[in-house]
């Protein structure tokens, strides 16, 4: 029998006795940070029967995940972009990737319509709102439910679903849908018609001018930070990335106005050259960039398509 003192002093116990050797097991106690208890795992200590072999594999996987989580936490604490994102109230460090892209290629202007594909948790949308204010509008699309940043309209759904894409196109056709209204004097008892007209004129720009508005090609910038869950298998992750990039490119062909831009994340691999050639057919200039804030060990990179033809 194991008493309390032995449990505290030792983390590994072996059942001994008359049980067959093939079924002898060990107990591993893993302290829990959420309660004053321990998680108990049965682990084979010697050769196991087929029925018990999976137990050891399960414990090994849990321990690996625990170790990986610790390494991830340590890396986050050391990462200057993670710390700076927290200081500035950004949803994630990914915001700095888009900020660096915009500093280099000048993607954003005030009053633009921006569609952010794969927006969750919302750091790219935060950048887009800040760079297109006061009259810009940002629409985020993601299959993951998330609390949108202030000033962002969102649609939850799988962007690869044609019905979702149709709804996005319908949303952006209306020049004012999702666009923030300027401070209005309507609730002010002393307002007059002259003040209201003046406010309307001040808030208009080339993007919202009905004479220049094209209901079909109504988007100025398409952002795609979409990425499938990574498997660790390079060719599989690359292929999934290419599928999402092609979906973003097709959408850009359907909604981007002349002169509009596309920023698209991708995993580097054998097919990205072909994608780059397709981008050059649609945009006057195409660049690929791995921002400083992108981790060295990551295979992610970004295509920037400038000025739709």
C-alpha positions as CSV (number, residue, x, y, z in Angstrom):
1,X,0.0,0.0,0.0
2,X,1.2,3.5,-0.7
3,X,0.8,6.1,2.1
4,X,0.7,9.9,1.8
5,X,4.4,10.4,2.7
6,X,5.6,8.0,0.0
7,X,3.3,9.7,-2.5
8,X,5.0,13.1,-1.8
9,X,8.5,11.8,-1.8
10,X,8.4,9.6,-4.9
11,X,6.8,10.2,-8.4
12,X,7.2,6.7,-9.7
13,X,5.8,3.5,-8.1
14,X,5.8,-0.1,-9.4
15,X,3.1,-2.6,-8.5
16,X,4.8,-5.8,-7.4
17,X,3.3,-9.1,-6.5
18,X,1.8,-12.0,-8.3
19,X,0.6,-10.2,-11.4
20,X,2.1,-11.5,-14.7
21,X,5.2,-9.6,-15.8
22,X,3.5,-8.6,-19.1
23,X,0.9,-6.6,-17.1
24,X,3.1,-4.9,-14.5
25,X,2.7,-1.2,-14.7
26,X,4.0,2.0,-13.3
27,X,2.2,5.0,-11.9
28,X,3.4,8.5,-12.9
29,X,2.0,11.4,-10.9
30,X,2.0,14.7,-12.7
31,X,1.3,17.7,-10.5
32,X,-1.6,19.9,-11.6
33,X,-1.3,23.7,-11.5
34,X,-5.1,24.0,-11.3
35,X,-5.7,22.0,-8.2
36,X,-3.9,20.4,-5.3
37,X,-4.1,17.0,-7.0
38,X,-2.1,14.9,-9.4
39,X,-3.0,13.3,-12.6
40,X,-2.3,9.5,-12.5
41,X,-1.2,7.7,-15.6
42,X,-0.7,3.9,-16.0
43,X,2.5,3.2,-17.9
44,X,3.9,-0.2,-18.7
45,X,7.2,-0.8,-16.9
46,X,8.0,-4.0,-18.8
47,X,6.8,-5.8,-21.9
48,X,3.1,-5.2,-22.3
49,X,0.3,-7.1,-23.8
50,X,-1.2,-5.6,-27.0
51,X,-4.2,-4.4,-24.9
52,X,-2.0,-2.2,-22.8
53,X,0.6,-0.9,-25.3
54,X,-1.4,2.2,-26.1
55,X,-1.3,3.4,-22.5
56,X,2.5,4.1,-22.7
57,X,2.1,5.9,-26.0
58,X,-0.7,8.1,-24.5
59,X,1.5,9.1,-21.5
60,X,4.4,9.8,-23.8
61,X,2.2,12.1,-26.0
62,X,0.9,14.0,-23.0
63,X,4.4,14.5,-21.6
64,X,5.7,15.8,-25.0
65,X,2.8,18.3,-25.2
66,X,3.5,19.5,-21.7
67,X,7.2,20.0,-22.6
68,X,6.2,21.7,-25.9
69,X,3.8,24.0,-24.1
70,X,6.6,25.0,-21.6
71,X,9.0,25.8,-24.5
72,X,6.3,27.8,-26.3
73,X,5.6,29.9,-23.1
74,X,9.3,30.5,-22.7
75,X,9.7,31.7,-26.3
76,X,6.7,34.0,-26.0
77,X,8.2,35.7,-22.9
78,X,11.4,36.3,-24.7
79,X,9.8,37.5,-27.9
80,X,9.9,41.3,-28.2
81,X,7.1,41.5,-30.7
82,X,4.8,39.5,-28.4
83,X,5.7,41.9,-25.5
84,X,5.1,44.9,-27.7
85,X,1.8,43.6,-28.9
86,X,0.6,43.3,-25.3
87,X,1.7,46.8,-24.5
88,X,-0.1,48.3,-27.5
89,X,-3.3,46.3,-27.0
90,X,-2.9,44.3,-30.2
91,X,-4.6,40.9,-30.5
92,X,-1.3,39.2,-31.5
93,X,2.2,39.7,-32.7
94,X,1.0,39.1,-36.2
95,X,0.0,42.8,-36.4
96,X,3.7,43.7,-36.8
97,X,4.0,41.6,-40.0
98,X,1.3,43.7,-41.6
99,X,2.6,46.9,-40.2
100,X,6.0,46.2,-41.7
101,X,4.5,45.3,-45.1
102,X,2.5,48.5,-45.1
103,X,5.6,50.6,-44.2
104,X,7.4,49.1,-47.1
105,X,4.7,49.0,-49.8
106,X,2.0,51.6,-48.6
107,X,-1.0,49.3,-48.8
108,X,-3.5,51.4,-46.9
109,X,-5.2,54.8,-47.4
110,X,-8.0,56.6,-45.5
111,X,-11.5,55.6,-46.6
112,X,-10.6,52.2,-48.1
113,X,-12.7,49.1,-48.1
114,X,-10.7,46.2,-46.7
115,X,-11.6,42.5,-46.6
116,X,-9.6,40.4,-44.1
117,X,-9.7,36.7,-44.8
118,X,-8.9,34.5,-41.8
119,X,-9.1,37.5,-39.5
120,X,-9.2,35.8,-36.1
121,X,-8.0,36.8,-33.6
122,X,-8.1,40.2,-35.3
123,X,-4.6,41.8,-35.2
124,X,-4.5,42.4,-39.0
125,X,-8.0,43.9,-38.8
126,X,-6.8,46.3,-36.0
127,X,-4.0,47.5,-38.3
128,X,-6.4,48.0,-41.2
129,X,-8.9,50.0,-39.1
130,X,-6.1,52.2,-37.8
131,X,-4.6,52.8,-41.3
132,X,-7.9,53.5,-43.1
133,X,-9.6,55.7,-40.5
134,X,-11.7,57.8,-40.2
135,X,-13.9,56.7,-43.0
136,X,-12.6,53.3,-44.0
137,X,-14.4,50.0,-43.4
138,X,-13.0,46.6,-42.6
139,X,-14.8,43.3,-43.0
140,X,-13.3,40.2,-41.4
141,X,-14.2,36.6,-42.4
142,X,-13.2,33.5,-40.4
143,X,-14.5,30.0,-39.7
144,X,-13.4,30.5,-36.1
145,X,-15.8,32.4,-33.8
146,X,-14.0,35.4,-32.3
147,X,-14.7,38.7,-30.7
148,X,-14.0,41.3,-33.4
149,X,-11.8,44.3,-32.8
150,X,-13.6,47.7,-32.5
151,X,-14.6,49.0,-35.8
152,X,-14.6,45.7,-37.6
153,X,-17.6,44.0,-39.2
154,X,-17.4,40.2,-39.3
155,X,-18.8,37.2,-41.0
156,X,-18.3,33.7,-39.4
157,X,-18.1,30.9,-41.9
158,X,-15.8,28.9,-44.1
159,X,-14.5,31.2,-46.8
160,X,-14.1,28.2,-49.2
161,X,-17.9,27.9,-49.1
162,X,-19.4,29.6,-52.3
163,X,-22.3,30.8,-50.2
164,X,-20.1,32.6,-47.8
165,X,-18.2,34.3,-50.6
166,X,-21.5,35.4,-52.2
167,X,-22.5,37.0,-48.9
168,X,-19.2,38.8,-48.6
169,X,-19.6,40.2,-52.1
170,X,-23.2,41.3,-51.3
171,X,-21.9,43.0,-48.1
172,X,-19.2,45.1,-49.8
173,X,-21.5,46.1,-52.8
174,X,-23.1,48.7,-50.5
175,X,-20.7,51.6,-50.2
176,X,-21.9,52.5,-46.7
177,X,-22.5,49.1,-45.2
178,X,-20.2,48.6,-42.3
179,X,-18.6,52.0,-42.7
180,X,-18.3,54.1,-39.5
181,X,-20.5,57.2,-39.4
182,X,-18.7,60.5,-38.6
183,X,-19.8,62.3,-35.4
184,X,-23.2,63.6,-36.2
185,X,-25.1,66.7,-35.0
186,X,-28.5,65.0,-35.5
187,X,-28.9,64.5,-31.7
188,X,-27.9,68.1,-31.0
189,X,-31.0,70.3,-30.5
190,X,-29.1,73.3,-32.1
191,X,-28.2,71.6,-35.4
192,X,-29.3,73.0,-38.7
193,X,-29.5,71.7,-42.3
194,X,-26.3,73.6,-43.3
195,X,-24.3,71.8,-40.5
196,X,-25.6,68.4,-41.7
197,X,-24.7,69.0,-45.3
198,X,-21.2,70.2,-44.3
199,X,-20.7,67.1,-42.2
200,X,-21.7,64.9,-45.1
201,X,-19.3,66.7,-47.5
202,X,-16.5,66.4,-45.0
203,X,-16.9,62.6,-44.7
204,X,-17.1,61.8,-48.4
205,X,-14.0,60.7,-50.4
206,X,-13.4,58.9,-53.7
207,X,-14.2,55.5,-52.2
208,X,-17.7,56.6,-51.1
209,X,-18.6,59.0,-53.9
210,X,-21.6,57.4,-55.7
211,X,-20.3,58.7,-59.1
212,X,-17.1,56.7,-58.6
213,X,-18.5,53.7,-56.8
214,X,-18.4,50.4,-58.7
215,X,-20.7,47.9,-57.0
216,X,-18.9,44.9,-58.5
217,X,-15.3,46.0,-57.9
218,X,-15.8,47.6,-54.6
219,X,-12.8,46.4,-52.5
220,X,-9.5,48.3,-52.2
221,X,-7.5,45.7,-50.2
222,X,-7.8,42.0,-49.7
223,X,-5.8,40.6,-46.8
224,X,-5.4,36.8,-46.5
225,X,-3.8,35.4,-43.3
226,X,-5.7,32.2,-43.8
227,X,-3.9,29.0,-42.9
228,X,-5.1,25.4,-42.3
229,X,-4.1,23.6,-39.2
230,X,-0.5,22.6,-39.7
231,X,0.4,18.9,-39.7
232,X,4.1,19.1,-39.5
233,X,4.3,17.4,-43.0
234,X,5.9,20.1,-45.2
235,X,4.3,19.1,-48.6
236,X,0.8,18.7,-47.0
237,X,1.0,22.1,-45.2
238,X,2.3,23.7,-48.4
239,X,-0.5,22.2,-50.5
240,X,-3.2,23.4,-48.1
241,X,-1.6,26.9,-48.1
242,X,-1.7,27.0,-51.9
243,X,-5.4,26.1,-52.0
244,X,-6.2,29.0,-49.7
245,X,-4.0,31.4,-51.6
246,X,-5.8,30.4,-54.9
247,X,-9.1,31.1,-53.2
248,X,-7.9,34.5,-52.1
249,X,-6.6,35.2,-55.6
250,X,-9.9,34.2,-57.2
251,X,-11.8,36.4,-54.8
252,X,-9.5,39.3,-55.6
253,X,-10.3,38.9,-59.3
254,X,-14.0,39.2,-58.5
255,X,-14.0,42.2,-56.1
256,X,-10.8,44.3,-56.3
257,X,-11.1,47.6,-58.0
258,X,-8.4,48.7,-60.5
259,X,-5.4,49.8,-58.5
260,X,-6.4,47.5,-55.5
261,X,-3.9,45.4,-53.5
262,X,-3.6,41.9,-52.2
263,X,-1.5,40.6,-49.2
264,X,-1.5,36.9,-48.9
265,X,0.3,34.6,-46.5
266,X,1.7,31.3,-47.9
267,X,3.9,28.4,-46.8
268,X,7.0,28.2,-49.1
269,X,7.3,25.2,-51.3
270,X,7.4,23.8,-54.9
271,X,4.2,25.4,-56.1
272,X,4.7,29.0,-54.9
273,X,6.5,30.0,-58.2
274,X,3.4,29.1,-60.2
275,X,1.2,31.1,-57.9
276,X,3.5,34.1,-58.2
277,X,3.1,33.9,-62.0
278,X,-0.6,33.9,-61.6
279,X,-0.4,37.0,-59.4
280,X,1.7,38.8,-62.0
281,X,-1.2,38.3,-64.5
282,X,-3.5,40.3,-62.2
283,X,-1.2,42.9,-60.6
284,X,1.3,45.4,-62.0
285,X,3.9,44.5,-59.3
286,X,4.3,41.4,-57.2
287,X,6.7,41.1,-54.3
288,X,7.4,38.3,-51.8
289,X,8.5,39.2,-48.3
290,X,9.3,37.5,-45.0
291,X,8.9,40.3,-42.5
292,X,11.4,40.8,-39.6
293,X,8.6,39.9,-37.2
294,X,8.1,36.5,-38.8
295,X,10.1,33.9,-36.9
296,X,13.2,32.5,-38.6
297,X,12.1,28.9,-38.2
298,X,8.8,29.5,-39.8
299,X,8.2,28.6,-43.5
300,X,5.6,31.4,-43.9
301,X,6.1,34.2,-46.3
302,X,3.9,36.8,-47.9
303,X,3.0,37.7,-51.5
304,X,2.1,41.4,-52.0
305,X,0.2,42.1,-55.2
306,X,0.2,45.9,-55.9
307,X,-2.1,47.8,-58.2
308,X,-4.6,45.5,-59.9
309,X,-4.5,46.0,-63.7
